[in-house]
């Protein structure tokens, strides 16, 4: 009995200590040096660096992709760093933990992907050129110091007739793998220019890869040349702006490209709406639709940031979550996060009115560091956790302080499967969390979030972003925060 009491006391002591760790707070065990517990910043002296994407490999190492600008340079080199679980650079990766693409281009949203067959192989996608942008996809073996290039594939839609209307902008990328074959596909979403000004389409490109060969090649069985596009053209002159931002696989076979489309609705005729194009595995357009409301609305501005597609293990139903930013107050530029849920039903995606309030969950942040004030919230990413279908959304919250200085924090929120905030998660157990990194100007916070990834084994969350310090020096950032560890779940 004495041992039982002793063990019970120790368990309670452990539980009390464990529960003191706030989910959404920095995990200080992740550090590349003693001065940055929970994060790491990088930038060349006199230059600058951005983080644009992150991914976790099968060993729990995080790869951070972005853009690197040397001192005095005007263009950027795509760059990748790999970190061990403890936050230190993995010196076995490429050149002492860092891979730098040897050619500099104009700024690009670099995307990175992995195959589950070989952790040393990764894929990079980035834009090349200035007046006629195309997208390069490269397959790289990081086990060599130079980063041996296994293959390069150029994606060029060039749908515009004029030389200055042939830009193809990278939006998002996913990598699929056929188990045990060392083969798979890289599928990309793009924003593609057409002939007229302010006229862009959604683009999708599919590339097949073979690690053993090694080779990369556009999939000619996908829309005959590996390329397909989708447009809405709501403008009365026959064209319009369709801006892709995200791509996801569907569970029933195919891909959805999500983005925003200008449709001119609302009292000010400035309406943007979330829009979607679904393609089958052969590249055929299955369905396209937007959230244009046929009923008159005062302010109709929805900008899609990201989508996630998952399946309810209980009902077996496929669903899609769409993360948008929408004005908190009509005609204002103060935005909130908004999540909508759509159920896949007989070929249609129907709004799930049981989610949140009539199918929609709105998330707003209030700054509590300097004074209670509202923020303008810029959503970036959404993901569904495998364990319990919890929904993680992430972005940046901005506000002006009493000195009229613009501040920003990285902002996270956790939703239950029904769209309500998870009241047991967050730094104040309100479903929300701010992430702030060390700053040389402690009265001004300037952290922005650009990407999130979750380690499915440890459930830790990795956040990629940017940090501005004194002299407007721009640093890339990677940080790790606590999530639903076993001691946070209440057993």
Number of C-alpha atoms within 10 A of each C-alpha: 6 7 8 9 10 11 12 12 12 12 12 12 11 13 15 12 11 15 14 11 18 21 26 27 19 23 21 17 15 23 23 18 12 9 10 17 19 24 26 24 19 17 19 14 10 12 17 21 25 28 31 24 23 27 23 20 18 15 11 17 19 24 25 27 28 28 26 27 24 17 12 8 12 12 15 22 22 29 21 25 21 27 24 18 16 14 24 15 21 20 14 14 22 23 17 13 19 23 20 19 16 9 10 19 17 16 21 23 19 27 26 24 23 23 23 19 17 13 16 17 20 22 21 22 27 26 25 21 13 12 11 16 25 22 23 17 23 19 26 22 21 22 15 14 15 15 20 14 15 20 19 16 16 18 23 18 23 20 17 18 12 12 11 16 22 21 26 26 24 28 26 25 25 19 21 17 18 12 11 8 11 17 20 20 20 26 23 26 28 29 24 31 28 24 17 14 13 13 20 30 24 30 26 32 23 28 23 19 24 18 20 10 11 13 17 23 18 21 21 15 13 20 20 12 14 20 22 20 22 21 22 22 18 15 13 8 7 10 19 23 25 31 27 32 23 25 27 23 21 20 14 10 10 17 23 25 27 31 30 24 31 25 23 18 21 18 13 12 14 13 20 25 25 25 26 28 24 21 25 18 14 17 24 14 18 13 15 16 15 17 14 20 11 7 8 10 14 14 20 25 28 24 25 29 24 25 26 22 22 21 18 13 11 6 7 9 13 18 21 23 21 24 29 28 24 27 20 20 11 14 13 11 12 20 26 23 27 23 26 22 27 20 20 19 11 7 10 10 16 15 18 19 14 12 19 20 14 12 17 22 19 19 23 17 22 15 18 10 10 10 10 9 13 19 22 24 29 24 30 23 24 26 22 21 15 14 9 11 17 17 23 21 23 27 25 25 29 25 20 15 16 9 7 8 12 13 18 25 24 27 25 27 24 29 23 17 18 18 21 18 23 19 14 18 23 23 16 13 15 14 22 26 24 22 21 19 22 17 15 12 11 9 12 18 24 24 27 27 28 22 21 26 20 23 17 14 9 13 18 20 21 24 28 27 26 24 28 20 18 9 7 10 15 21 23 25 27 29 25 28 23 22 24 18 16 11 15 18 11 11 7
